[in-house]
Amino acid sequence: MRRYLFSDFENITVCGTYDVVVIGAGMAGLYCALKLSPSLSVALVTKGGFDIGSSWLAQGGIAAVTKEDDCFEDHIQNTLTAGAGHCDEKAVEVLVKEGPSDIKELIEMGVPFDKDENGEIIVTREGGHNRSRILHCGGDATGRLMTKRLGEVVSERDNIDVLFNTYFVDVITDKNGVCGVVVNDGEKNSVILSRNVVVSTGAIGQLYKYTTNPQYSTGDGIAACVRAGAVTKDMEFVQFHPTALAVGAEDGRMFLISEAVRGEGGVLKNKFDEPFMYNKHSLRDLAPRDIVTRHILAELEKTDDEFLYLDVSGMEEEFFKKRFPTIYEKCKSEGINVPHDKIPVRPTQHYHMGGVKTDLHARCGVSGLYACGEVACTGVQGANRLASNSTLECLVFGRRAAEQVNRDFRPCKDYDFTLPKTEKYTKPCPPEAEIDADIAEMKKLMSKNVGALRKMEKMESALVQLREIEEKYKDCNFTTQKHYWLWNAVTNSIIITEKAIARKESLGSHYIVK
């Protein structure tokens, strides 16, 4: 594997030195930055603005025990059950028991969780939960409002510089561990020096032809951490959300119909208007996502259809409009008269349980390197994520990353620094049209062969073809962000496929069709 994506350290410039660099401006990165000591100088690096990531798009809410009729034991057990017994139980315990204090912090920061007429925070229920414990903002705008508020607070901090429109290329290491990062402003690469780097770049949705993830979810953080010496865990576990809107996809990103819609009474039906989940699982439409997804795919195969329906006619229009304003407006824009019309839905890639392996303090095994959010594999999600646990994980382990940096801070002045030597790559990259064709082919291979239903022989065939793409580019001189994205995508696709082939039996979201 290439150690670095580029070969121009001789001509690269150092653009700054910071005590800590945080890569990614979703919930995990923003909350981590806020929890770092105010005495530390922090660079927060983001590809665009605060509104480009999966955190901004999160609809359903955040799961936490905040009501007297709920308990830690139930939330823990629901998480372990959804994770198909593959979760790290200690990590789950940390998530569930520490989460409520982070919710309290958000409330004190002014995050506008929805409240009833008595001023009490409203909670709802989603798939896999045995009771209502999902807090939400703006009905179905939880991610947007949480991220917006965290971004506002970050922008007020004198010790945090936000570097917008800055692409993360690589982690630099020397004999003492992390010593900086390489970033790209769209024209040139430069180095930010730091002995403490937190990667919170999101996940891998854009490896697939259809996903609910934004265009920036390209797995860059995972690939960069692997090049720096970190290892991955559970990469084969890719979650497919049962209910993406089957029309109106934009740039390959499908609009999500939140699980909370089923939590409020939405019912899945086939084209014959039959509620087919009633005899499939004790939780019916609120069974864990991997189970619902597989039953939908089986139903679609049986009826030879591209999508089925979510019936929301049991809700009054005013209730639906207030509870799910974003979904309401999107459906209306596509000519779907909710709640009177049924919503056409189908499964699509949504979340990645795997990622960079971390301990309970977000450490990656490389001195000074941390990971949190969806890029990390803490062990919380197991083989299948429980609904709305991911937003809580961003907070709990983003904070834990910051606390560990504060405890184990590595000042730049304590180490000599010399830019490392890099291997020279001189082979020119193919034309952009050819690169686009190879990216499309990779997405097609992943979608058809390493999706929600997997056949061993098809995955093995896909791996051969992915390695052919890798071989084609391995000696190329990468000079643009598209070049970097292509290589990161191929790297992650190969790891996911290799791990999926290695796991011979079905578990959670990894489902082998014999």
C-alpha positions as CSV (number, residue, x, y, z in Angstrom):
1,M,0.0,0.0,0.0
2,R,1.1,3.6,-0.7
3,R,2.3,5.4,2.4
4,Y,1.3,8.8,1.1
5,L,-1.0,9.9,-1.7
6,F,1.5,12.3,-3.2
7,S,5.2,12.6,-3.8
8,D,6.0,16.3,-3.5
9,F,7.2,16.7,0.1
10,E,10.2,18.5,-1.3
11,N,8.1,21.4,-2.5
12,I,5.4,21.4,0.1
13,T,5.0,24.3,2.5
14,V,4.0,24.4,6.2
15,C,0.9,26.6,6.6
16,G,0.6,26.5,10.4
17,T,1.3,24.8,13.7
18,Y,-1.5,23.8,16.1
19,D,-1.7,21.9,19.4
20,V,-4.5,19.8,18.0
21,V,-5.9,19.2,14.5
22,V,-9.5,17.9,14.3
23,I,-10.5,16.6,10.9
24,G,-14.2,16.8,10.2
25,A,-17.0,19.2,11.2
26,G,-19.9,16.8,12.0
27,M,-21.2,16.3,15.5
28,A,-18.2,14.2,16.6
29,G,-15.6,16.7,15.4
30,L,-17.4,19.8,16.6
31,Y,-18.1,18.3,20.1
32,C,-14.5,17.1,20.4
33,A,-13.2,20.5,19.5
34,L,-15.4,22.1,22.1
35,K,-14.2,19.6,24.8
36,L,-10.5,20.2,24.2
37,S,-8.9,22.5,26.8
38,P,-9.3,26.2,25.8
39,S,-5.6,26.6,26.4
40,L,-4.9,24.5,23.3
41,S,-4.8,25.9,19.8
42,V,-7.1,23.9,17.6
43,A,-7.5,23.7,13.8
44,L,-10.8,22.2,12.7
45,V,-10.6,21.1,9.1
46,T,-13.6,20.5,6.9
47,K,-14.1,19.8,3.2
48,G,-16.8,22.4,2.9
49,G,-18.9,24.0,5.7
50,F,-20.7,22.7,8.7
51,D,-23.6,21.6,6.5
52,I,-21.9,19.0,4.2
53,G,-21.8,15.9,6.3
54,S,-24.1,13.1,7.4
55,S,-24.6,14.8,10.8
56,W,-26.4,17.7,9.1
57,L,-28.7,15.2,7.3
58,A,-29.6,13.1,10.4
59,Q,-33.4,13.1,10.8
60,G,-34.5,10.7,13.5
61,G,-32.8,12.0,16.6
62,I,-30.5,10.9,19.4
63,A,-31.1,7.9,21.7
64,A,-30.5,8.3,25.4
65,V,-32.1,7.4,28.8
66,T,-33.6,10.7,29.9
67,K,-37.0,9.7,31.3
68,E,-37.9,8.1,34.7
69,D,-39.7,5.2,33.0
70,D,-36.6,4.2,31.1
71,C,-33.4,2.5,32.3
72,F,-29.8,1.9,31.3
73,E,-30.2,-1.8,31.3
74,D,-32.9,-1.7,28.6
75,H,-31.0,0.6,26.4
76,I,-27.9,-1.6,26.7
77,Q,-29.8,-4.7,26.0
78,N,-31.6,-3.2,22.9
79,T,-28.1,-2.2,21.6
80,L,-26.6,-5.6,22.1
81,T,-29.6,-7.3,20.5
82,A,-29.6,-5.0,17.4
83,G,-25.8,-5.6,17.2
84,A,-26.4,-9.3,16.8
85,G,-24.2,-10.1,19.9
86,H,-21.2,-8.6,18.2
87,C,-20.9,-5.4,20.2
88,D,-18.2,-4.5,22.7
89,E,-20.3,-4.6,25.9
90,K,-18.0,-2.3,27.8
91,A,-18.2,0.3,25.0
92,V,-22.0,0.0,25.0
93,E,-22.1,0.5,28.7
94,V,-19.9,3.6,28.4
95,L,-22.2,5.0,25.6
96,V,-25.4,4.4,27.5
97,K,-24.4,5.5,30.9
98,E,-22.3,8.6,29.9
99,G,-24.7,9.7,27.2
100,P,-27.3,11.5,29.3
101,S,-24.7,13.9,30.7
102,D,-23.7,14.9,27.2
103,I,-27.4,15.5,26.3
104,K,-27.5,17.8,29.3
105,E,-24.5,19.7,28.0
106,L,-26.2,20.2,24.6
107,I,-29.3,21.5,26.3
108,E,-27.1,24.0,28.2
109,M,-25.5,25.0,24.9
110,G,-29.0,25.8,23.6
111,V,-29.6,22.9,21.3
112,P,-33.4,23.2,20.7
113,F,-34.8,19.7,21.5
114,D,-38.6,19.5,20.8
115,K,-40.8,20.0,23.9
116,D,-44.5,19.5,24.7
117,E,-46.9,22.1,25.9
118,N,-45.6,21.6,29.5
119,G,-42.0,22.3,28.5
120,E,-40.9,18.7,28.8
121,I,-38.6,17.2,26.2
122,I,-40.5,14.9,23.8
123,V,-39.1,11.4,23.2
124,T,-40.2,9.0,20.5
125,R,-39.5,5.4,19.5
126,E,-37.5,3.8,16.7
127,G,-36.7,0.4,15.4
128,G,-35.0,-2.0,17.9
129,H,-35.9,0.1,21.0
130,N,-38.3,-1.3,23.5
131,R,-39.5,2.1,24.6
132,S,-39.5,5.8,23.6
133,R,-36.1,7.3,24.2
134,I,-35.3,9.3,21.0
135,L,-34.9,13.0,21.5
136,H,-35.4,15.2,18.4
137,C,-35.2,18.8,17.1
138,G,-37.4,20.5,14.6
139,G,-39.4,17.3,14.1
140,D,-37.1,15.6,11.7
141,A,-34.3,18.2,11.5
142,T,-32.3,16.9,14.5
143,G,-29.0,16.6,12.8
144,R,-29.2,20.0,11.1
145,L,-30.2,21.9,14.3
146,M,-27.7,20.1,16.5
147,T,-24.8,20.6,14.1
148,K,-25.8,24.2,13.4
149,R,-25.8,25.0,17.2
150,L,-22.5,23.2,17.8
151,G,-21.0,25.1,14.8
152,E,-22.1,28.4,16.3
153,V,-20.5,27.6,19.6
154,V,-17.3,26.5,17.9
155,S,-17.2,29.7,15.9
156,E,-17.3,31.7,19.2
157,R,-14.2,30.0,20.6
158,D,-11.0,32.0,20.3
159,N,-8.8,28.9,20.4
160,I,-10.4,27.2,17.5
161,D,-9.7,28.1,13.8
162,V,-12.1,26.6,11.4
163,L,-10.4,25.8,8.0
164,F,-13.4,25.6,5.5
165,N,-13.1,24.1,2.1
166,T,-10.0,22.2,3.0
167,Y,-9.5,18.6,1.9
168,F,-7.7,16.2,4.3
169,V,-5.1,14.2,2.3
170,D,-2.9,12.3,4.8
171,V,-1.6,11.9,8.3
172,I,2.2,12.5,8.6
173,T,4.1,10.4,11.0
174,D,7.7,10.0,12.2
175,K,9.5,7.9,14.8
176,N,7.5,9.6,17.5
177,G,4.1,9.1,15.9
178,V,1.8,11.7,14.5
179,C,3.5,15.0,13.5
180,G,1.0,16.7,11.3
181,V,-1.5,16.4,8.4
182,V,-1.4,17.2,4.7
183,V,-4.4,19.3,3.4
184,N,-5.4,20.5,-0.1
185,D,-7.1,23.8,-0.8
186,G,-8.2,22.8,-4.3
187,E,-5.0,23.9,-5.9
188,K,-2.0,22.9,-3.8
189,N,-1.1,20.7,-0.8
190,S,0.3,22.1,2.4
191,V,1.2,20.8,5.9
192,I,-0.3,21.6,9.2
193,L,2.1,20.6,12.0
194,S,0.6,19.0,15.1
195,R,1.4,16.1,17.4
196,N,-2.3,15.4,18.2
197,V,-4.7,14.6,15.4
198,V,-8.4,13.6,15.8
199,V,-10.0,12.1,12.6
200,S,-13.8,12.4,12.5
201,T,-14.4,12.4,8.8
202,G,-17.6,10.2,8.5
203,A,-17.9,7.0,6.5
204,I,-18.1,5.3,3.2
205,G,-21.5,5.7,1.6
206,Q,-20.2,7.0,-1.7
207,L,-18.6,3.6,-2.4
208,Y,-22.1,2.6,-3.4
209,K,-24.3,3.7,-6.3
210,Y,-27.2,4.7,-4.1
211,T,-26.8,5.9,-0.5
212,T,-28.3,8.4,1.9
213,N,-24.9,9.8,2.6
214,P,-23.7,13.1,1.1
215,Q,-21.2,13.3,-1.7
216,Y,-18.4,13.9,0.8
217,S,-18.7,10.5,2.5
218,T,-15.9,8.9,0.7
219,G,-14.0,7.0,3.4
220,D,-11.0,9.3,3.2
221,G,-10.4,9.2,7.0
222,I,-10.3,5.4,7.2
223,A,-7.9,5.1,4.3
224,A,-5.6,7.9,5.6
225,C,-5.5,6.3,9.1
226,V,-4.6,2.9,7.6
227,R,-1.8,4.4,5.6
228,A,-0.5,6.0,8.9
229,G,-0.4,2.6,10.6
230,A,-3.9,2.2,12.2
231,V,-5.9,-1.0,11.7
232,T,-9.6,-1.5,10.8
233,K,-12.3,-3.5,12.5
234,D,-15.7,-4.8,11.3
235,M,-15.4,-3.3,7.9
236,E,-17.7,-5.9,6.4
237,F,-20.7,-4.6,8.4
238,V,-22.5,-2.1,6.2
239,Q,-26.0,-1.0,7.1
240,F,-28.7,-0.6,4.5
241,H,-31.6,1.6,5.7
242,P,-35.0,0.0,4.9
243,T,-36.8,3.2,3.8
244,A,-35.1,5.6,1.5
245,L,-37.4,7.6,-0.8
246,A,-37.5,5.6,-4.1
247,V,-37.8,8.8,-6.2
248,G,-36.0,12.1,-6.4
249,A,-32.4,10.9,-5.9
250,E,-29.8,13.8,-6.2
251,D,-26.3,13.0,-7.4
252,G,-26.7,9.4,-6.2
253,R,-27.9,10.4,-2.7
254,M,-31.3,9.1,-1.8
255,F,-33.5,11.0,0.6
256,L,-34.1,9.2,3.9
257,I,-37.5,8.5,5.3
258,S,-36.7,8.3,9.0
259,E,-37.3,5.3,11.0
260,A,-39.2,7.6,13.4
261,V,-42.0,7.6,10.8
262,R,-42.6,4.0,11.6
263,G,-42.1,4.8,15.3
264,E,-45.1,7.1,14.9
265,G,-47.2,4.5,13.3
266,G,-46.1,4.2,9.6
267,V,-46.7,0.7,8.2
268,L,-44.8,-1.0,5.4
269,K,-47.0,-2.5,2.7
270,N,-46.4,-4.3,-0.6
271,K,-48.1,-3.4,-3.9
272,F,-51.1,-5.4,-2.9
273,D,-51.6,-3.1,0.2
274,E,-50.6,-6.0,2.5
275,P,-48.7,-5.1,5.8
276,F,-46.1,-7.9,5.3
277,M,-44.0,-7.4,8.4
278,Y,-46.8,-8.4,10.8
279,N,-45.8,-12.1,10.7
280,K,-42.1,-11.6,10.2
281,H,-40.9,-10.3,13.6
282,S,-42.3,-9.6,17.1
283,L,-41.5,-5.9,16.6
284,R,-43.1,-5.9,13.1
285,D,-42.2,-2.7,11.3
286,L,-39.8,-1.7,14.1
287,A,-37.6,-4.7,13.9
288,P,-33.8,-4.0,13.6
289,R,-32.9,-2.5,10.3
290,D,-31.0,-5.4,8.9
291,I,-34.0,-7.7,9.4
292,V,-36.5,-5.2,7.9
293,T,-34.2,-4.6,4.9
294,R,-33.9,-8.3,4.1
295,H,-37.7,-8.8,4.3
296,I,-38.3,-5.8,2.0
297,L,-35.8,-7.2,-0.5
298,A,-37.4,-10.6,-0.4
299,E,-40.8,-9.0,-0.9
300,L,-39.5,-7.0,-3.8
301,E,-38.1,-10.1,-5.4
302,K,-41.4,-11.9,-4.9
303,T,-43.4,-9.2,-6.5
304,D,-40.8,-8.2,-9.1
305,D,-40.9,-4.5,-8.1
306,E,-38.4,-1.7,-7.6
307,F,-40.0,-0.4,-4.4
308,L,-42.8,-0.9,-1.9
309,Y,-44.7,1.5,0.2
310,L,-44.8,3.2,3.7
311,D,-48.4,3.8,4.6
312,V,-48.7,6.9,6.9
313,S,-52.4,7.4,6.5
314,G,-53.0,6.7,10.2
315,M,-51.5,10.2,11.0
316,E,-53.4,13.5,10.7
317,E,-51.8,15.8,8.1
318,E,-51.1,18.6,10.6
319,F,-49.4,16.1,12.9
320,F,-47.3,14.7,10.1
321,K,-46.4,18.2,8.8
322,K,-45.3,19.3,12.3
323,R,-43.5,16.1,13.3
324,F,-41.8,15.5,10.0
325,P,-41.6,18.9,8.2
326,T,-38.5,18.0,6.1
327,I,-40.0,14.7,4.9
328,Y,-43.4,16.4,4.3
329,E,-41.9,19.0,2.0
330,K,-39.7,16.6,0.1
331,C,-42.6,14.2,-0.5
332,K,-44.8,17.2,-1.6
333,S,-42.1,18.3,-4.0
334,E,-42.1,14.8,-5.6
335,G,-45.9,14.9,-6.0
336,I,-46.6,12.6,-3.0
337,N,-49.6,13.9,-1.1
338,V,-48.7,12.7,2.4
339,P,-50.2,11.4,4.6
340,H,-52.9,10.5,2.1
341,D,-50.6,9.0,-0.5
342,K,-48.4,6.1,0.5
343,I,-44.6,6.8,0.3
344,P,-42.6,4.7,-2.2
345,V,-39.5,3.4,-0.4
346,R,-36.6,0.9,-0.9
347,P,-33.5,-0.1,1.0
348,T,-30.2,1.8,0.3
349,Q,-26.8,2.1,1.9
350,H,-26.9,4.2,5.0
351,Y,-24.3,3.6,7.7
352,H,-21.0,1.8,8.3
353,M,-20.5,-0.1,11.6
354,G,-16.9,-0.7,10.8
355,G,-14.0,1.7,10.6
356,V,-10.7,2.6,12.3
357,K,-10.3,0.4,15.4
358,T,-10.2,2.5,18.6
359,D,-10.1,1.8,22.3
360,L,-12.5,3.4,24.8
361,H,-10.6,6.7,24.6
362,A,-10.6,7.0,20.8
363,R,-6.9,6.0,20.4
364,C,-5.9,4.2,17.2
365,G,-2.7,2.6,18.2
366,V,-0.5,5.3,16.6
367,S,0.9,7.8,19.1
368,G,-1.1,11.0,18.8
369,L,-3.8,9.7,16.5
370,Y,-7.4,9.5,17.5
371,A,-10.7,8.7,15.7
372,C,-14.3,9.3,16.6
373,G,-17.7,9.4,14.9
374,E,-18.6,7.1,12.0
375,V,-15.0,6.8,10.8
376,A,-14.2,4.9,14.0
377,C,-15.1,1.4,15.1
378,T,-15.6,1.7,18.9
379,G,-17.4,-1.7,19.1
380,V,-20.7,0.1,20.1
381,Q,-22.6,-0.7,16.9
382,G,-21.7,-4.4,16.6
383,A,-22.9,-6.1,13.4
384,N,-25.9,-3.7,13.0
385,R,-26.5,-0.3,14.5
386,L,-29.4,0.5,16.7
387,A,-31.4,3.5,15.5
388,S,-30.1,6.9,16.8
389,N,-27.2,5.4,18.7
390,S,-24.7,6.9,16.2
391,T,-25.5,10.5,17.1
392,L,-25.0,9.6,20.8
393,E,-21.7,7.9,19.9
394,C,-20.5,11.0,18.2
395,L,-20.9,13.0,21.5
396,V,-19.7,10.4,23.9
397,F,-16.6,9.3,22.0
398,G,-15.9,12.8,20.6
399,R,-15.7,14.0,24.2
400,R,-13.6,11.0,25.3
401,A,-11.2,11.7,22.5
402,A,-10.8,15.3,23.7
403,E,-10.4,14.2,27.3
404,Q,-7.6,11.8,26.3
405,V,-5.8,14.5,24.3
406,N,-6.1,16.8,27.3
407,R,-4.6,14.1,29.6
408,D,-1.9,13.0,27.2
409,F,-1.1,16.2,25.3
410,R,2.0,16.0,23.1
411,P,3.5,19.5,22.4
412,C,5.2,20.1,19.1
413,K,8.1,21.8,20.9
414,D,9.1,18.5,22.6
415,Y,10.0,16.9,19.2
416,D,12.3,17.7,16.3
417,F,10.5,17.7,13.0
418,T,11.6,16.9,9.5
419,L,9.3,16.3,6.6
420,P,9.5,12.6,5.6
421,K,10.9,11.3,2.4
422,T,8.2,10.0,0.0
423,E,8.3,7.5,-2.8
424,K,8.3,9.1,-6.3
425,Y,5.3,8.4,-8.5
426,T,5.7,9.6,-12.0
427,K,3.1,7.7,-14.0
428,P,0.4,10.2,-15.2
429,C,-3.2,9.6,-14.2
430,P,-5.7,8.7,-16.9
431,P,-8.0,11.5,-18.2
432,E,-10.8,12.6,-15.9
433,A,-13.5,10.9,-18.0
434,E,-11.7,7.6,-17.6
435,I,-11.4,8.2,-13.8
436,D,-15.1,8.9,-13.6
437,A,-15.9,5.6,-15.5
438,D,-13.7,3.7,-13.0
439,I,-15.4,5.3,-10.0
440,A,-18.8,4.4,-11.5
441,E,-17.6,0.8,-12.1
442,M,-16.4,0.5,-8.5
443,K,-19.8,1.7,-7.2
444,K,-21.6,-0.8,-9.4
445,L,-19.4,-3.6,-8.2
446,M,-20.0,-2.7,-4.5
447,S,-23.8,-2.2,-5.0
448,K,-24.4,-5.5,-6.9
449,N,-22.0,-7.7,-5.0
450,V,-21.3,-6.4,-1.5
451,G,-24.7,-5.1,-0.6
452,A,-27.4,-6.1,1.8
453,L,-27.6,-9.7,0.3
454,R,-24.2,-11.3,-0.5
455,K,-23.1,-14.3,-2.4
456,M,-19.6,-15.6,-1.8
457,E,-18.8,-16.2,-5.5
458,K,-20.0,-12.7,-6.5
459,M,-17.9,-11.0,-3.8
460,E,-14.8,-13.0,-4.9
461,S,-15.4,-11.9,-8.5
462,A,-15.9,-8.3,-7.5
463,L,-12.6,-8.4,-5.5
464,V,-10.7,-9.5,-8.6
465,Q,-12.1,-6.5,-10.5
466,L,-11.5,-4.1,-7.7
467,R,-7.8,-5.2,-7.5
468,E,-7.6,-4.6,-11.3
469,I,-8.6,-1.0,-10.7
470,E,-6.1,-0.7,-7.8
471,E,-3.3,-2.1,-10.0
472,K,-4.1,0.4,-12.7
473,Y,-3.6,3.4,-10.4
474,K,-1.1,2.2,-7.8
475,D,1.9,4.0,-9.4
476,C,0.1,7.1,-10.6
477,N,1.2,10.6,-9.6
478,F,-2.0,11.9,-7.8
479,T,-2.3,15.6,-7.9
480,T,-6.0,16.4,-7.5
481,Q,-8.8,15.8,-4.9
482,K,-10.5,13.4,-7.4
483,H,-7.3,11.4,-7.6
484,Y,-7.2,11.1,-3.8
485,W,-10.9,10.2,-3.6
486,L,-10.5,7.5,-6.2
487,W,-7.6,5.8,-4.4
488,N,-9.3,6.1,-1.0
489,A,-12.5,4.6,-2.4
490,V,-10.7,1.7,-4.0
491,T,-8.7,1.1,-0.8
492,N,-11.9,0.9,1.3
493,S,-13.8,-1.1,-1.2
494,I,-11.1,-3.8,-1.2
495,I,-10.9,-3.9,2.6
496,I,-14.7,-4.2,2.9
497,T,-14.9,-7.0,0.3
498,E,-11.9,-8.9,1.7
499,K,-13.4,-8.8,5.2
500,A,-16.8,-9.8,3.9
501,I,-15.3,-12.8,2.1
502,A,-13.4,-13.8,5.2
503,R,-16.6,-13.9,7.3
504,K,-18.2,-17.1,6.0
505,E,-21.4,-17.0,8.0
506,S,-24.2,-14.5,8.2
507,L,-24.1,-12.0,11.1
508,G,-26.2,-8.9,11.5
509,S,-25.9,-6.7,8.4
510,H,-23.5,-9.2,6.8
511,Y,-26.0,-11.6,5.2
512,I,-24.7,-14.5,3.1
513,V,-27.1,-16.0,0.5
514,K,-26.3,-19.6,0.0
